[in-house]
Amino acid sequence: MIKRVRITTVDNPYDPFEDFENWFMFDIEKGYYSCSKLARITETNDSMTEKEENEEIERAIDRLIELDPCDLYTKVYKEEDDMSEDIDESMGGGV
């Protein structure tokens, strides 16, 4: 299982995992631009593993929450199956 993390605002009624499009539209309409803010402080690169990238995204989310003077932001989690294991198994163990 992989723990995914996303940022959201306390007033956004949409799930950023299950209904990203509506979540994003609500965020933009309110003028929060959460994804843009998060992108500016996230330091990822193509050489990172998925785990390292997820850790960096969570670090950036924590920083954005820390910098938020209005206590608008919050972090949400979702546990997901590790898709790379499923792909390896479906391909005969990575053949």
N, C-alpha and C positions, 0 to 999 in steps of 0.2 A: 504494500500500500504506500502511496505517496500522499503527503499532506500538501495540498495546494492552498495558497493564501491569496486573497484579493483585498483591495481597499474599497471602501464604500463610504457613504455619508449616512449619518444617523437618520436623515429624512428620506432617503431613497427607498421606495417600496419594492424595488426589483432586485432579484438575485443576480449578482454579476457572473455567476457560474452558469445558471440555467436560462437566464433571459438577458444576455449581455446587451443586445440591441436596445431594448427598452431601458435597461439600466443606464447605458451610455447616453441615450437621448435625454433622459431625465437629468443626468449630470451636466450635460451641455446646456440644456434649457435653463438650469439654475445658475449657470455661469461658473461652475466649480472647476471644470477642465481637469479632473482628477488624473486621467491617463496622461495628459501632457505634463502635469506637474511631476508625476511619478517617473515618467521617462527622463526628465531632466536630471534627476538625482540617482537613477539606477545605472550602475556601471557593469554592464554585461558585455561579453564578446563571444565570438564564434568558437573559441577554444574551450569554453566552459562546458562542463557536463550539465545535464538537466538538473541534477541535485544542486550543483553550485549556482546555477542560474536562479533556481527557486529560492535558495538562501539569500542571494543578493537582492532579489525582488522583495523578500520579507524584510531585509535590513532597510531598504529604501522606504517601504511602507511604514516601518517603525519610526524612521526619521521624519517622514512627512507628518505623522501623527504627533510626534514630539514638537514639531515646529508650528503646529496648528493652534493659534491663539483662541479660537472659538470652540474648540472641542467638537468639531464637525465630523472629523474622520474617525473611522473604526475599521478594524480588521476582521475579515470573515474567513473561515476555513472550510475545506471540503476534503475528505479522504477519497482517493481514487486508486483503482488498480494500476499497477505499473504496466503500462501498455507495451514496453519493450520486452517484458517477459512473455506476454501474450503473443507478440509477433514472433519471437524465437520459437515458441512452442508450435505455432501454426506452420512454421517453416521447417518443422522437423528438428528442432533444437539448434537452429542457426546454421543449417546446411547451406 
